[in-house]
Amino acid sequence: MKINKDEENIIFNKPYMIMILALISCFLWGSAFPSVKVGYQVFSIAGNDTYQKILFAGFRFLVSALMVFIFCIITGRSLKVRREDICKVAFLGFVQTSIQYVFFYIGLSNTSGTKGSILAATTTFFSVIIAHFFYEEDKLSFRRIIGVVIGFTGVAIVNMNGAKIQGGFTLTGDGFVIISSLVSSLAGIYTKKIAKDIPTFVISGYQLFIGSIFLILTGFAGGGRGLDFSFKGSVLLLYLGFISAAAFSIWTVLLKYNAVGKVTIYKFSIPLFGVFLSYVLLGERVVGTKVIMAVILVIVGIIIINTEAKKSLKVM
């Protein structure tokens, strides 16, 4: 039994559904941090081998795209793209999967993991600010700004090591991570725009596929050696592929039916999941007072923005 668009709108507009699906996506993206680190070990990728990392990312997103395609075939969903929509999906794939991750991987190679995590969280800031100029339901307010600042403070606290973060600003390090966050925000705005007329899984599948091809070609062009597909490596790559396939598809659905700021605020939970899972799987960091404080601040930020959204709906 198929659900029509009006029913979908009602289902995916419910606060509890937004929270559940958004947190599932963020948990999956958070699990990618320790999984990618394990992947570097399994595929013997050195810390300064940037193009090999880009190649690794390309194969990951290629697997993701194939998973989305297989899911659509099994469930009888159409994968047809209208001629007028091909350029839209291709552009999203080039921006969201290719450009964003090229800047992210190069930037992360030239800055510390701590600074990278904090700077990557600026995606939420950019999304809330940019959405203000595109969507009526995403207009900036004092309450919304406070919610974002509180959430970002939580991310900063969990990533701080000591009183301050060491090291100065570098364009190819910190600058590239910030550019990656800006590109991610712009891609999110564009995703919401084209999702009105193009099926969710068509957007996810083709943008991942197109982006992955560009990353793979870039990796090989820069001197990437290819990957040794052992059993352990193949299983890991399948999991990483599943992360992106599921998370991007869910996120596209949420952006289609909800205000950008209302959904994006949940991205502050990604570093928290990443820290927790890195502790569990890799033994990194210590889960203690800082993490508890961070969780509380992120939750408060989410509540502030969502209660504002509910009040706005009542006024309307």
Helices and strands as residue ranges (DSSP letters): H 5-13, H 15-42, H 50-75, H 83-92, I 93-99, H 100-109, H 113-120, H 122-131, G 136-138, H 142-159, I 171-175, H 176-194, H 200-221, H 231-257, H 260-264, G 265-268, H 269-282, H 289-315
